[in-house]
């Protein structure tokens, strides 16, 4: 209080008006602080989940790519069924080629076993 009105100042202090007002302010601040702490905790959880998703989005495709590269570039077995059949088909190819070359002066049409034209 300005002007030195001591009795009036004492009356305000004794009425606890200031304390009640300050307690209300402290309660409001505590509520706001709790709300902000909850919001910060929720955002931190969301950030952590987003970080895990980002890492998974990078590592999973990389792992899949590495597996596919390994599958594509693995060496073939030395004796595949196709390579085993190749020596057996040589006599047939050789005979077909000999027949075709012997008949080169004629109009020659070569067909497979199902009647489809091959040459």
Secondary structure as UniProt FT lines:
FT   TURN            2..3
FT   HELIX           6..14
FT   TURN            15..16
FT   HELIX           17..73
FT   HELIX           81..102
FT   TURN            103..105
FT   TURN            113..114
//
